[in-house]
Amino acid sequence: MFIIGVIDIIITNTNLTITGYFSIAGISYCSAPIFSSFLNFITLTLWYAHCSLCIILNFNRCCNLYFRRTMVSKSLIHSITRDYT
């Protein structure tokens, strides 16, 4: 979740700060095509990473809920056998 937060902060700063500056300065894609393409590539890549990490986190949480009883019973059995052997 820490990585998701860091990526979210980077995306927010990119989308708000740089695009706001572009709007105030009147810079468009035609004025700076290479920088705009690079900025779009970075932002889109981070957005894909953010979405992928959210899906992985969701799958992890669902597995934790589904296998909760199994994990608790295995840890209980493991702790009992470890303590009494």
N, C-alpha and C positions, 0 to 999 in steps of 0.2 A: 504494500500500500504506500510505502514511502516513495518508491519509484514512480508510482502513478501520480502522487502529489507533485513530485519534482517535474515530471513531464507536463502536468497540467499548468504549473506556474510558468514554464518556458513557453508553452503554447499561448497562454493568456498574454504574457508580455509581448510576444511576437505579434499576435493579432491586434492588440490594443495600441501598443506604443508605436511600432513601425508603421502600421497602416494609418494611424492617426497623424503621424508626421508626414506621410505621403499625401494625405488629404489636405493638410494645412499648407504644405509646400507646393501643392499642385503637381506632384510627380505621378505619372501614370505608367502603364506598362510600356508604352511607346517611348517614354523618356529614359527608362532604365530597364531594358528587357532582361539583361543577364542577371542583375540583382533581384528583380522581381521573380524570375524563374527559380533562382536559387532559394529565395525566401519561401516561395510556394512549395518547392520540393522538401525543404526542411520541415515546414509546418505540416504538410500532408503526411510525411513519414512519421513524425511524432504523433500525429493524430491516429494513424494506423497502429502504432505501438501502444498508445493509450487504450484504444479499443480492444486490442488483442490481450493486453494485460488485464483489462476488466473482465473479459470472457474467461480467462484462465483463473482469475480470482473467484468468479462466480462458480465455475466448475469445482474448484477446491472447496468452497463453502458448502456446495451441495453434497459433495463426497463426505465432508465432515459430518453433515447432518444425517446422511444415509447410513454411514458406517459408524455412527457414534456408539451404539450399543456394542458392536463388535470390538471397537477400540477400547472401550471401558472394560469389557470383560477380559480381553487379552491382557491389558495392563494390570488388572486385578489378579489374574491367574499368575502372571509373570512376577508380580511383587510377592505373592504368597509363596510361590515355589522358591523364589530367591531368599526369602526370609527364613524358611524352614528347612532349607537343605544345607 
